[in-house]
């Protein structure tokens, strides 16, 4: 199975944001908890808008939440 080209630091960022729950983050960005779970596990790549919303909640640049490794991309 190929690795995901997009990875994220959401779980770490949640921990350092007063141990924010997945449910709390989901509510702040307007998605379901299941969506946050899927993004954290790398099973789902968020839309650009959602990625920016997540970064905004943590008050960090997008690059601190998500990273892209073209070597792992299967296009």
PyMOL commands that set and color helices and strands:
alter all, ss='L'
color gray80, all
select helices_A, chain A and resi 10-16+22-29+33-41+48-58+62-65+70-72
alter helices_A, ss='H'
color red, helices_A
select strands_A, chain A and resi 6-8+66-68
alter strands_A, ss='S'
color yellow, strands_A
deselect
rebuild
show_as cartoon
